[in-house]
Amino acid sequence: MLTALILEGNSMYRHKLQNIIQNRIRVNDTLDEYDMEIAISTDNLSDILNHIAAHKDKSFLIFVDIDTVSHDLNIWKQIKDNVVFAEIIYLSDSYNSIQKIIAARAEPLDILCKNLADDFTIQRVRENIDIAFARYKKNVLANLANFFSYEMTHGLVERIPFDQVYSIESIIGNNKQVRLNYRNLKEDILGSLKHFEEQYDYLLRCNRTTLVNITNIIRIDKKNKSLTLSNGQIYPISTRRFKNTIKILGQT
């Protein structure tokens, strides 16, 4: 989810901005609502900074009143460097503030004036939300490719770097869970081998009961029809799957 934060000293402007953002979340150029929410709308800088510090794994679209509430551009440049994803829109009617932003090479998504009675500015807000959400989705998809997601209980999603996954094994007598082997741990997680095999290209079915992460295969024993993972675990390769396994791994 993309989290919107609003830091603005003028309460009337702040509420108008909230309404524009909320309406754009619901009604946009796609068929669905944006996966986005307004978490905080305030004139207190500490509220924003504390929220970001507690949620560095989240993605943010931040509207910042640079004229009256927050003059220090370094704060926002550091935030962009320290969170998963952040786009920042500066709110200013001051020529000096705008020049300061440009001189600091703060790289905002945009700099907006505070005239929300103007249709052009309102449309700019909408367009910035669209751009930020598109960039967020692209960033999320890129990151998801490097992570393995799973549930231990319904609704509680965990993610781990994909290179830390070694294998997934079926559990005898249990058709609702499988056993995940990662790092030096084992966890019983929800799902089936078929589900994970279809979801992740880098998981290879080496036999009826096992998926292995092909990026962690370090050796193929053709004579004994087995493979060894980087954690030392050895798995048999079934005769039916042997040729396909060799082909996928580029072995001859």
FENFENHU-V504222 format. One record per residue. N is the residue number from 1. RES is the residue in three letters. PSI is psi in degrees with one decimal (* if undefined). Layout:
n->{N N}
res->{RES RES}
psi->{PSI PSI}
This chain:
n->{1 2 3 4 5 6 7 8 9 10 11 12 13 14 15 16 17 18 19 20 21 22 23 24 25 26 27 28 29 30 31 32 33 34 35 36 37 38 39 40 41 42 43 44 45 46 47 48 49 50 51 52 53 54 55 56 57 58 59 60 61 62 63 64 65 66 67 68 69 70 71 72 73 74 75 76 77 78 79 80 81 82 83 84 85 86 87 88 89 90 91 92 93 94 95 96 97 98 99 100 101 102 103 104 105 106 107 108 109 110 111 112 113 114 115 116 117 118 119 120 121 122 123 124 125 126 127 128 129 130 131 132 133 134 135 136 137 138 139 140 141 142 143 144 145 146 147 148 149 150 151 152 153 154 155 156 157 158 159 160 161 162 163 164 165 166 167 168 169 170 171 172 173 174 175 176 177 178 179 180 181 182 183 184 185 186 187 188 189 190 191 192 193 194 195 196 197 198 199 200 201 202 203 204 205 206 207 208 209 210 211 212 213 214 215 216 217 218 219 220 221 222 223 224 225 226 227 228 229 230 231 232 233 234 235 236 237 238 239 240 241 242 243 244 245 246 247 248 249 250 251 252}
res->{MET LEU THR ALA LEU ILE LEU GLU GLY ASN SER MET TYR ARG HIS LYS LEU GLN ASN ILE ILE GLN ASN ARG ILE ARG VAL ASN ASP THR LEU ASP GLU TYR ASP MET GLU ILE ALA ILE SER THR ASP ASN LEU SER ASP ILE LEU ASN HIS ILE ALA ALA HIS LYS ASP LYS SER PHE LEU ILE PHE VAL ASP ILE ASP THR VAL SER HIS ASP LEU ASN ILE TRP LYS GLN ILE LYS ASP ASN VAL VAL PHE ALA GLU ILE ILE TYR LEU SER ASP SER TYR ASN SER ILE GLN LYS ILE ILE ALA ALA ARG ALA GLU PRO LEU ASP ILE LEU CYS LYS ASN LEU ALA ASP ASP PHE THR ILE GLN ARG VAL ARG GLU ASN ILE ASP ILE ALA PHE ALA ARG TYR LYS LYS ASN VAL LEU ALA ASN LEU ALA ASN PHE PHE SER TYR GLU MET THR HIS GLY LEU VAL GLU ARG ILE PRO PHE ASP GLN VAL TYR SER ILE GLU SER ILE ILE GLY ASN ASN LYS GLN VAL ARG LEU ASN TYR ARG ASN LEU LYS GLU ASP ILE LEU GLY SER LEU LYS HIS PHE GLU GLU GLN TYR ASP TYR LEU LEU ARG CYS ASN ARG THR THR LEU VAL ASN ILE THR ASN ILE ILE ARG ILE ASP LYS LYS ASN LYS SER LEU THR LEU SER ASN GLY GLN ILE TYR PRO ILE SER THR ARG ARG PHE LYS ASN THR ILE LYS ILE LEU GLY GLN THR}
psi->{140.5 125.7 122.5 135.3 136.0 121.9 103.7 132.2 -26.5 114.1 -37.1 -45.3 -40.7 -45.1 -37.1 -42.5 -42.7 -47.0 -40.9 -45.0 -46.4 -40.7 -37.1 -32.7 -43.4 -42.2 114.1 -167.5 3.5 177.6 -12.2 163.6 148.7 143.6 80.9 149.1 156.0 113.2 -41.3 136.1 113.2 168.8 11.7 112.3 -39.5 -36.5 -43.3 -48.0 -39.7 -39.5 -44.5 -41.7 -32.8 -9.1 52.1 -15.5 -1.3 168.1 136.8 145.3 115.0 126.7 123.1 121.1 102.6 -9.3 -46.1 -23.5 -43.2 108.4 -14.5 103.2 -24.6 -31.1 -45.9 -31.4 -39.5 -37.9 -43.0 -31.2 -19.9 -3.4 168.9 -44.3 134.6 131.0 137.1 132.1 120.8 137.7 119.1 141.9 6.8 124.0 -39.6 -41.0 -41.5 -43.0 -36.0 -41.1 -44.4 -44.8 -33.7 -6.5 49.8 -12.2 54.3 162.7 -38.5 166.1 118.7 140.7 169.2 25.4 86.6 7.0 -9.2 124.5 -34.4 -44.3 -40.6 -43.2 -35.6 -40.8 -47.4 -45.9 -37.6 -37.3 -43.6 -46.1 -45.7 -41.5 -38.1 -42.8 -38.5 -47.5 -42.4 -42.0 -42.8 -45.1 -38.5 -41.0 -37.8 -29.3 -21.4 5.5 151.8 124.7 141.0 166.1 130.3 -33.1 155.7 129.6 -10.1 95.5 130.7 152.5 138.1 151.4 135.0 -30.8 -9.2 -6.9 129.2 -52.4 164.8 129.1 147.7 157.5 122.8 128.7 6.8 107.2 9.5 -14.9 158.7 166.3 120.8 125.8 115.1 154.2 -123.3 32.1 161.2 133.5 140.7 120.3 159.9 143.6 -177.0 162.5 -40.6 -42.3 -48.9 -33.4 -39.3 -27.0 -31.8 119.5 -26.1 6.2 123.6 131.2 107.9 -20.4 179.8 -27.0 5.9 136.2 139.4 150.4 111.5 -22.0 -13.4 10.5 125.0 -15.1 142.1 125.8 98.5 -33.8 -46.1 2.2 64.1 164.4 153.4 133.1 166.4 -13.6 4.4 -8.6 135.1 131.5 140.8 147.0 122.9 152.0 -39.1 -28.7 -0.3 -50.1 -42.6 -38.9 -46.1 -41.6 -47.4 -39.3 -2.5 23.8 150.5 *}
